[in-house]
């Protein structure tokens, strides 16, 4: 289960902020099992000739993409085309009209004019505009009753919205999972063990900001032990 929190406040100098946490099986190459080793560049221009398009990448696997004029956080999985090496392969936006090749997903698209979410349950596609303020999307969608979403929503709404030009303020502690055990159902940063060695949990965190005069993209691998995140500023 991955999590995306979007704060859209059109009256603020930086109207769009987003916090995204990637969860996966930790024994996968590039998972949190190797988080203490420097990743091979948290973001690069993996698509030459496609403008200012950056892709955050663990070995063979894009986690989050950013354009200078819009931020997109996607948590979708498709059946890859022949020869594709990444299990998280997905076509570039816009999404195709026919989503039959995709497993169920939620796709959040956000920019200076607002945010929306496409949901696909394997049979029906739905698109909704996200309201102003804070929305948290988890594995069950924009579900404020889900424990992880409920806690994060309450914390983001009660806290001070950061000015990303100067830093992430209280959001950095939230993104590190401070104050909640990683085994708790309401934890943003997860650790689970199934059987003897099947470990699942949060492997990376992305913080995004988009305004008329500012684009900021920060990335952090999640360390094995609880503690502060070490951010790399990409933009």
C-alpha atoms as one frame of an Amber mdcrd trajectory, in Angstrom:
protein
   0.000   0.000   0.000   1.480   3.339  -1.069   0.322   6.739   0.161  -0.004
  10.116  -1.572  -1.032  13.257   0.333  -1.922  16.334  -1.729  -2.385  19.826
  -0.294  -3.950  22.233  -2.785  -4.408  25.811  -1.556  -4.853  28.189  -4.524
  -4.449  31.320  -2.368  -0.943  30.350  -1.225   2.230  31.431  -3.070   3.001
  27.723  -3.579  -0.455  26.211  -4.116   0.495  22.558  -4.500   2.355  20.394
  -2.010   2.550  16.609  -2.085   4.005  13.877   0.091   4.352  10.399  -1.408
   5.514   7.191   0.288   6.403   4.092  -1.690   5.779   0.662  -0.151   7.054
  -2.624  -1.545   8.603  -5.994  -0.763  11.898  -4.984   0.797  13.930  -7.867
  -0.630  13.431  -6.414  -4.133  16.576  -4.801  -5.622  16.596  -1.177  -4.533
  14.164  -1.771  -1.663  14.660  -0.482   1.871  16.920  -3.480   2.573  19.527
  -1.451   0.679  18.298   1.969   1.736  21.483   2.852   3.600  23.478   2.542
   0.382  23.309   5.605  -1.878  20.764   5.048  -4.665  22.013   5.393  -8.238
  20.629   8.921  -8.479  17.145   9.615  -7.087  16.059  11.325 -10.289  17.399
  11.661 -13.798  16.229  12.600 -17.234  15.516   9.012 -18.234  13.704  10.114
 -21.381  15.984  12.230 -23.544  14.156  14.604 -25.842  11.010  14.773 -23.671
  11.608  18.168 -22.099  12.109  18.649 -18.390  10.766  15.215 -17.517  12.394
  13.628 -14.507  11.855  10.110 -13.208  12.788   8.937  -9.737  14.277   5.488
 -10.167  15.501   2.582  -8.153  17.209  -0.047 -10.312  14.809  -0.610 -13.187
  11.784   0.903 -11.431  10.376   4.459 -11.647   8.652   5.612  -8.469   7.583
   9.157  -9.154   7.702  11.568 -12.115   7.841  15.341 -12.192   7.444  17.967
 -14.896   8.270  21.600 -14.287   4.682  22.616 -15.001   2.899  19.790 -13.186
   3.448  17.090 -10.596   2.175  13.581 -11.033   2.244  10.897  -8.364   1.191
   7.505  -9.652   0.656   4.224  -7.905  -0.415   1.947 -10.743   0.730  -1.448
 -11.962   0.174  -2.723 -15.473   0.968  -5.876 -17.340   4.138  -4.746 -19.110
   4.639  -5.086 -22.839   6.975  -7.788 -24.148  10.553  -7.013 -23.184   9.700
  -4.602 -20.354  11.838  -5.267 -17.284  10.011  -3.299 -14.605   7.017  -4.723
 -12.773   5.762  -1.160 -12.210   5.782  -0.330 -15.912   3.082   2.109 -16.992
   2.651   4.151 -20.165   3.388   7.873 -19.990   0.442  10.219 -19.440  -2.139
  10.814 -20.706  -3.604   7.433 -19.843  -4.944   5.361 -22.732  -8.695   5.147
 -23.167  -8.565   1.355 -22.796  -7.229   0.361 -19.359  -7.986  -3.345 -19.679
  -4.269  -4.200 -19.554  -3.909  -2.613 -16.105  -4.477  -4.028 -12.670  -6.623
  -1.773 -10.419  -4.968   1.527  -9.498  -5.401   5.120  -8.392  -3.628   7.902
 -10.290  -3.384  11.379  -8.783  -2.635  14.243 -11.165  -2.014  17.708  -9.763
  -0.938  21.110 -11.025  -1.361  24.826 -10.454  -5.075  24.741 -11.241  -6.072
  21.799  -9.068  -5.849  18.059  -8.588  -7.811  15.057  -9.776  -7.790  11.302
  -9.327  -8.444   8.520 -11.813  -9.506   5.202 -10.310  -9.614   1.895 -12.162
 -11.026  -1.216 -10.488 -10.359  -3.548 -13.398 -13.786  -2.979 -14.925 -14.785
   0.670 -14.536 -12.833   3.897 -14.789 -13.779   6.955 -12.735 -12.264  10.440
 -12.533 -12.971  12.923  -9.757 -11.677  16.393  -8.910  -9.986  16.575  -5.515
 -11.198  19.372  -3.216  -9.128  22.264  -1.975  -7.224  21.478   1.190  -5.636
  18.137   2.029  -6.496  14.785   0.461  -4.796  11.498   1.327  -4.953   8.581
  -1.118  -4.149   5.074   0.082  -4.774   1.582  -1.250  -8.532   2.021  -0.779
  -8.566   5.414  -2.511  -9.360   8.771  -0.898 -10.662   7.005   2.182 -10.570
   9.229   5.298 -11.662   6.346   7.535  -8.652   4.153   6.715  -6.322   4.356
   9.799  -3.230   5.515   7.943  -5.146   8.155   5.990  -7.104   9.310   9.056
  -3.984   9.929  11.118  -2.087  11.657   8.331  -5.089  13.840   7.419  -5.492
  14.951  11.030  -1.793  15.737  11.391  -1.567  17.684   8.127  -4.714  19.688
   8.848  -3.659  20.506  12.417  -0.088  21.444  11.546   1.438  24.472   9.888
   1.578  24.209   6.101   5.277  24.508   5.225   6.830  27.100   2.948   8.908
  24.820   0.710  11.185  27.666  -0.330  12.691  27.430   3.145  12.132  23.768
   3.948   9.485  21.220   4.845   8.932  22.109   8.508   6.744  19.632  10.392
   6.131  17.640   7.213   9.636  16.207   7.442   8.901  14.583  10.796   5.596
  13.231   9.514   7.328  11.849   6.426   9.847  10.063   8.665   7.023   8.427
  10.610   7.928  10.026  13.919   5.707   9.189  16.873   4.127   6.017  15.448
   5.531   2.496  15.566   6.154   1.089  12.122   3.983  -1.928  12.910   0.964
   0.249  13.770  -1.957   0.196  11.310  -1.919   4.014  11.321   1.808   4.292
  10.565   2.872   6.157   7.445   6.250   4.391   7.400   5.619   0.640   7.500
   7.488  -2.506   8.401   5.814  -5.916   8.224   7.239  -9.442   8.320   5.325
 -12.403   6.921   6.641 -15.860   7.626  10.358 -16.117   8.254  11.785 -13.518
   5.886   9.089 -11.944   3.674   9.516  -8.287   4.611   7.245  -5.537   3.342
   7.380  -1.832   4.069   8.128   1.726   3.041  11.244   2.166   0.946  11.257
   5.827  -0.133   9.639   9.212   0.428   9.115  12.022  -2.069   8.203  15.626
  -1.205   6.972  17.864  -4.032   6.081  21.543  -4.285   4.731  23.440  -7.287
   4.093  27.154  -7.593   4.318  29.846 -10.281   7.870  30.643  -9.201   8.999
  27.458  -7.475   9.361  23.786  -8.280  10.874  21.639  -5.543  11.415  17.890
  -5.544  13.082  16.118  -2.596  13.717  12.385  -2.297  14.791  10.149   0.603
  15.403   6.444   1.019  13.795   5.119   4.218  16.431   3.766   6.632  15.969
   0.327   8.153  15.784   1.748  11.674  13.457   4.614  12.708  15.098   7.995
  12.493  15.294  11.205  10.494  15.208  11.156   6.717  18.194  12.283   4.682
  16.703  14.281   1.826  18.312  14.777  -1.541  17.042  17.867  -3.311  16.593
  17.044  -6.979  14.959  20.319  -8.063
